Amino acid sequence: MAEQSAQPEYRIEDLAHHSGATVRTIRAYQDRGLLPRPERRGRSNVYGDAHLARLRQIADLLDRGYTLASIKELLEAWDTGRGLGGVLGLVAEVHGPWTDEEADRISRAELDARFGGTPDEEAIREAVELGVLERLPGREGEEYLVPSPQELAVAAELYAAGVPLAAITGHLRELRDQVEHIASRFLEFTTEHVFARYLEHRPPTDADAAEAATMVRRLRPLAQQTVDAELARAMRLLATRHLQIHLSPDPPRARDDQTRAVSLPAGTIRAVQSLVGAEGVEAFIATATEREVHKRTLDALAASRHEQG
């Protein structure tokens, strides 16, 4: 009878080399229960292919945005036979592309030519910070990845129309905060009315996760379609009003009941949402602002009377 081939065995240093994790990380995973203990052979600890596979699973889930606590729950479900196929399918569906647009590359020379022909290092730095451009290893300063060619094309058109780069990046930051709020509300809405039934278990069962992945695939285009339709409606309405104002011979009069958008840090919005919920954010901020205005008015009045006295 032929002997079975011996399974690979690793010392912790070898395991670190093959997995890409550090020795310290491997020991930390063991302490947290994410990685099975090695087999003890005399004075040595011996690891096998199962340990290597587990480390690669952990690395993959970390790359997908999972925390170590969530990964532990998922791996425990795997170990008890509940399976991870549906869960990983759901993760892949959520992390998949949310647009048909494909990334492209652009040379530094072409980039400079599209934005005035003069190199602007500060503009490049801001574009990289905003994710409009991404640096390419080994091509530093020569070529960039463009995750959204459409977004870069819009910036180039605005610049050609006379909009300064600083104004374009400032507008993008403001727009991004507002769009993230819209995305957050859409996720809350669909979670409450659609996905809650699939997420009753933590982690979800394999079957529920597979059904949720199918639902994500069906609903994925709805957010963009809704925003496109509503943006078109709002632009038509507001552009007409703006045109009437600018064609009128009389200067526009300010109204006390007019509202305008104010850019707030995303962290501030999230903090308020955690206190009053997404539907109460506007009322909370308006009330807090009015309270601060009243307080400062009273303080100024009191200080004025104190000086007169």
C-alpha positions in Angstrom: 0.0 0.0 0.0 1.5 3.4 -1.0 2.3 5.7 1.8 0.3 8.9 1.9 2.4 12.1 1.2 3.2 13.9 4.3 1.3 17.1 4.9 3.5 20.3 4.9 4.6 21.4 8.4 5.7 24.9 9.3 7.5 26.6 12.1 6.0 29.9 13.1 8.6 31.8 11.1 7.9 29.7 8.0 4.1 30.2 8.5 4.7 34.0 8.7 6.8 33.9 5.5 4.2 31.9 3.5 1.1 33.9 4.8 2.5 37.4 4.7 1.6 37.9 8.4 4.1 38.7 11.0 5.0 36.3 13.9 3.6 38.8 16.3 0.3 38.9 14.4 0.0 35.1 14.3 0.5 34.9 18.0 -2.1 37.7 18.5 -4.6 35.7 16.4 -4.0 32.6 18.5 -4.6 34.6 21.7 -7.9 36.0 20.3 -9.1 32.5 19.2 -9.0 33.3 15.5 -6.3 30.7 14.8 -6.1 27.2 16.2 -3.2 26.4 18.5 -0.3 24.6 16.8 0.6 21.0 17.5 3.3 20.6 20.1 6.3 18.5 19.1 8.9 18.3 21.9 10.0 21.9 22.3 8.6 23.0 19.0 5.3 24.3 17.8 4.2 22.8 14.4 1.7 24.5 12.1 0.0 23.0 9.0 -1.9 23.9 5.8 -5.1 24.5 7.8 -3.3 27.3 9.7 -2.0 28.8 6.5 -5.5 28.7 4.9 -7.0 30.3 8.0 -4.5 33.2 7.9 -5.3 33.8 4.2 -9.1 33.8 5.1 -8.5 36.4 7.8 -6.4 38.6 5.5 -9.1 38.4 2.8 -11.9 39.4 5.2 -9.7 42.2 6.7 -9.2 43.6 3.1 -13.0 43.5 2.7 -13.5 45.8 5.7 -14.4 43.3 8.4 -13.2 43.8 12.0 -11.4 41.1 13.9 -14.5 40.6 16.1 -16.7 40.1 13.1 -14.2 37.7 11.5 -14.2 35.6 14.7 -18.0 35.2 14.5 -17.8 34.2 10.9 -15.0 31.7 11.4 -16.8 30.2 14.4 -19.8 29.7 12.2 -17.6 28.0 9.6 -16.1 25.8 12.3 -19.6 24.7 13.5 -20.6 23.7 10.0 -22.8 26.6 9.1 -20.7 27.5 6.1 -19.3 30.7 4.8 -20.2 30.3 1.1 -23.3 32.5 1.3 -21.7 35.0 3.6 -18.6 35.4 1.4 -21.0 35.7 -1.7 -22.8 38.5 0.1 -19.5 40.2 0.9 -18.4 39.9 -2.7 -21.7 41.3 -3.9 -21.5 44.3 -1.6 -17.8 44.9 -2.4 -18.4 44.5 -6.2 -18.6 47.4 -8.6 -21.6 49.8 -8.1 -21.1 51.3 -11.5 -20.4 50.2 -15.0 -17.6 52.7 -15.3 -14.1 51.3 -15.5 -10.9 52.8 -14.1 -8.3 54.2 -16.5 -4.8 55.6 -16.4 -3.5 59.0 -17.3 0.0 60.3 -17.7 1.2 63.3 -15.8 1.9 65.1 -19.0 -1.7 64.5 -20.2 -3.0 65.6 -16.8 -1.1 68.8 -16.8 -2.3 69.5 -20.4 -6.0 69.1 -19.4 -5.6 71.5 -16.5 -3.9 74.5 -18.0 -0.5 73.1 -19.0 1.3 74.2 -15.9 2.2 71.6 -13.3 0.3 72.1 -10.0 1.6 69.9 -7.2 -0.9 71.1 -4.7 -3.8 70.2 -7.0 -2.3 66.8 -7.6 -2.0 66.3 -3.8 -5.6 67.2 -3.3 -6.8 65.0 -6.1 -5.0 62.1 -4.6 -6.4 62.9 -1.1 -9.9 62.9 -2.6 -9.4 59.7 -4.5 -9.9 61.3 -7.9 -6.3 60.1 -8.6 -4.4 57.2 -7.2 -0.6 56.9 -7.2 0.8 53.8 -9.0 3.8 52.0 -7.4 6.9 52.5 -9.5 5.2 55.2 -11.6 5.3 57.9 -9.0 4.9 61.3 -10.7 4.7 59.8 -14.2 1.3 58.1 -14.4 -1.9 57.9 -12.2 -4.8 55.6 -11.9 -8.2 57.3 -12.4 -10.9 55.4 -10.6 -13.7 57.5 -12.2 -12.8 58.9 -15.6 -16.2 60.6 -15.7 -15.4 62.5 -12.5 -12.1 63.7 -13.8 -13.7 64.7 -17.1 -16.3 66.8 -15.2 -13.4 68.6 -13.3 -11.6 69.2 -16.6 -14.8 70.7 -18.2 -15.4 73.0 -15.2 -11.8 74.1 -15.3 -12.1 74.9 -19.0 -15.2 76.9 -18.3 -13.2 79.1 -15.9 -13.8 77.5 -12.5 -10.6 77.5 -10.3 -9.3 74.2 -9.2 -9.6 75.1 -5.5 -13.3 75.8 -6.1 -13.8 72.5 -7.9 -12.2 70.5 -5.0 -14.1 72.4 -2.4 -17.4 71.7 -4.3 -16.5 68.0 -4.5 -15.9 67.8 -0.8 -19.3 69.4 -0.1 -21.0 67.2 -2.6 -19.4 64.1 -1.3 -20.7 64.7 2.3 -24.2 65.2 0.9 -24.1 62.1 -1.3 -22.8 60.0 1.6 -25.8 61.1 3.6 -28.1 60.1 0.7 -26.4 56.7 0.5 -26.7 56.2 4.3 -30.4 56.9 4.2 -30.9 54.5 1.3 -29.1 51.8 3.2 -31.1 52.4 6.4 -34.3 52.3 4.3 -33.5 49.1 2.5 -32.1 47.4 5.6 -35.3 48.2 7.6 -37.7 47.1 4.9 -35.8 44.5 2.9 -32.6 43.1 4.5 -33.7 42.9 8.2 -35.3 39.5 7.6 -32.0 38.1 6.2 -29.9 39.5 9.0 -31.7 38.2 12.1 -28.9 35.8 12.9 -25.4 37.0 13.7 -23.7 36.0 11.5 -26.5 35.2 9.0 -27.1 31.6 8.0 -25.6 30.5 4.7 -29.0 30.4 3.0 -30.0 33.8 4.3 -26.7 35.4 3.2 -27.1 33.9 -0.3 -30.6 35.3 -0.6 -29.4 38.7 0.6 -26.7 38.6 -2.0 -29.3 38.1 -4.7 -31.3 41.0 -3.4 -28.3 43.3 -3.3 -27.7 42.4 -7.0 -31.4 43.3 -7.8 -31.5 46.6 -5.8 -28.0 47.8 -6.5 -29.0 50.0 -9.5 -32.0 51.5 -7.7 -30.1 54.1 -5.7 -28.4 55.6 -8.7 -31.6 55.5 -10.8 -33.5 57.3 -8.0 -30.9 59.9 -7.5 -30.6 60.5 -11.3 -34.3 61.0 -11.6 -34.6 63.3 -8.6 -31.5 65.3 -9.6 -33.0 65.9 -13.0 -36.2 67.1 -11.5 -34.5 69.4 -9.0 -32.1 70.8 -11.7 -35.1 71.6 -14.0 -37.0 73.3 -11.2 -34.1 75.3 -9.7 -32.5 76.2 -13.0 -35.7 77.7 -14.1 -35.9 79.8 -10.9 -32.3 80.9 -11.2 -32.9 82.0 -14.8 -36.0 84.0 -13.8 -34.0 85.7 -11.0 -31.1 86.6 -13.3 -33.3 87.8 -16.1 -35.4 90.0 -13.8 -34.6 93.8 -13.9 -34.9 93.9 -10.1 -32.2 92.6 -7.7 -33.3 89.5 -5.8 -34.7 90.1 -2.4 -33.6 88.0 0.6 -36.4 86.1 2.3 -36.3 85.0 5.9 -37.9 81.6 5.0 -35.2 80.8 2.4 -32.9 77.9 3.2 -29.5 77.1 1.8 -27.1 74.1 2.0 -24.3 74.3 4.6 -21.4 72.0 4.5 -20.8 70.1 7.7 -18.1 67.5 8.5 -19.3 63.9 8.0 -18.3 63.1 11.5 -20.6 65.8 12.9 -23.5 64.4 10.8 -22.9 60.9 12.1 -22.7 62.1 15.7 -26.1 63.9 15.4 -27.6 60.8 13.6 -26.6 58.6 16.5 -28.4 61.0 18.9 -31.7 61.7 17.0 -31.7 59.4 14.0 -31.3 60.4 10.4 -34.8 61.9 10.1 -34.1 64.4 13.0 -30.7 65.7 11.8 -32.0 68.9 10.1 -34.3 69.9 13.0 -31.6 69.2 15.6 -29.0 71.3 13.8 -31.4 74.1 13.2 -32.6 74.1 16.8 -29.0 74.0 18.2 -28.0 76.8 15.9 -30.9 79.0 16.9 -30.2 78.3 20.6 -26.5 79.3 20.1 -27.6 82.5 18.3 -30.0 83.4 21.1 -27.3 82.7 23.7 -24.8 84.9 22.0 -27.3 87.7 21.5 -28.2 87.6 25.2 -24.5 87.5 26.2 -23.8 90.5 24.0 -26.8 92.4 25.5 -25.7 91.6 29.1 -22.2 92.7 28.4 -23.4 95.9 26.8 -25.5 96.8 29.9 -22.7 95.9 32.2 -20.4 98.3 30.4 -23.1 101.1 30.5 -23.6 100.5 34.3 
